[in-house]
Amino acid sequence: MNQAFTSTSGGQDAGVLRDWLAQRDTPCPACSYNLRGSESQTCPECGAELTLSLDLANLQTSAWFVAIVSLSVGLGIDAMLGLLLVGLILLRPQRLHLVELLLVALIAIGLASFFGLRRLRYAPKRWFHQSSRGQWGLRG
């Protein structure tokens, strides 16, 4: 999830990149060659094309990924068990109180997983602006 902003104004980019490299020891992202003073939009060592861009300083997606995967797996398992329990209820004419209770519990867990996924999907700005400890729920 590397989000970057890159200017595409052609000749103006070369001047901005040249000014940036004139003042800083910046390694080439491909070969780590020091680009200080480079006059070109390509690395003189390996020929990689260079652009000047802004990235998020501390984008940590591991907690986000674990949350999405956990809720998705939980929702999938919940759906499979729910279908199995519905099948048991339909196949057996007698009342299966434990199975019905489990089905209600699975529906509740499924709804919680669904709304958790929905919240994570539609609120990434709040998530990514938290510290790493906050993302993992370790604030203290």
N, C-alpha and C positions, 0 to 999 in steps of 0.2 A: 504494500500500500504506500508506495512512495509517491507523494503528491508533489509536483514541482510546477513552478511558473517559469516559463522561458519566453523571453522577448523574441519576436520574429520580425524586427524592423530592418533586416538586411544589413546595409553598410553601417548603420549606427551601432549594431551589435559588435562589429569588429573593433570600433573605437572604445566602447565600454569595456570589452574584454581585454583589450590592450592596456587600458588604464588600470584595470584591476590587477593584471599580471605584473605590471611595472612596479607595483608597490608591495607585492606579497610573494612569499615563498609558497607556491601552490603546486602540489604534485599532480601529475597527469593521472586521471582516474583509471586509465588502462595500464600504464607501465610505471607509474610513480616517478617519472622524470620531473625534475624541478622546472617549472614553466616560467619562473621569474624572468621578466624582460622579453618574453616571446612576442613577436610581432604578427603572428599568424593565428588563424582560427583552427589550425591543426597542430598536433604535437610534433615537434621537430624530430623526436626520437622514434615514435611508432606510427605517426600519421593519423592518429585518432582525431576525429572532429570534436572541437571543443565548443561548448556553449556556457554562458553564465546564467545560473538559475538560482531560485530561492527554494529551499526545502524546509520542511518542518524540522526544528532543531532536535526534538526528542519524541519522535513518533514511535510509540511502542504498541505493537498490535498483538502481542502474545496473549495478554489477558482477554482481549476482545475475541480472538480466535478460540481460545479455550471456552469462553462463555457461549459463543455461537455453536460450536461443535457439541458441547455438553447438552445444551437445550435441544438441539436437533436430534441427537441420539436418543435422549430421553423421550422426545415426542414420537420418534419412530418406534421405539420399543413399546411405548404406551399404546400406540395405535395397533400394533400386532397383538399384544395381549388383550386389548379391548375386543378386537375381532374374534379372537379365540373364545373369550368369555361369552360374547353374543352367540357364537355358534353353540356353545354348551347349553346356554339357556334355551335356544330354539330346538335343539335336538332332544332335550329331556323335558317331558311334560310336567314332571313334579317340580315343586318350588325348590330352588337352590339358593337359600338366603345368603350363604357365604359368597357365592359367585356373584350375586347381585350387588352385595356390599363392595366386593372388589371392583366391579364394573363402575360403580359410582366413584370410588376412590381413583380409578384410572382416568375417568372423565375429568375429575378435579385436577389431577396432576397434568393431564394433557392441556387443559385450559391454562394452567399456570405456565407451562412451557411455551405455549403459543403466544401468550401475552408478553412473556419475557423476551422471546425472540423478536416480537414486534417492536418492543421498546428499544432493544439493542439496534434493530435495523433503522429505526427512525430517529434515534437520538445520538448519532456518533459524535457530534460536536461536544456535547457534555462529557462523553466518555473520554475523548482524546485530550480534553483540557484538564483532566485530573492528573495528579501525580501518579507515578507507577504504583505506589503503595495504595492509593485510592482506587485505582483500577482493579487491583487484586482484592479489595475489600479489607485492607490491613491498616486502615487509618487508626491512629491511636494517640 
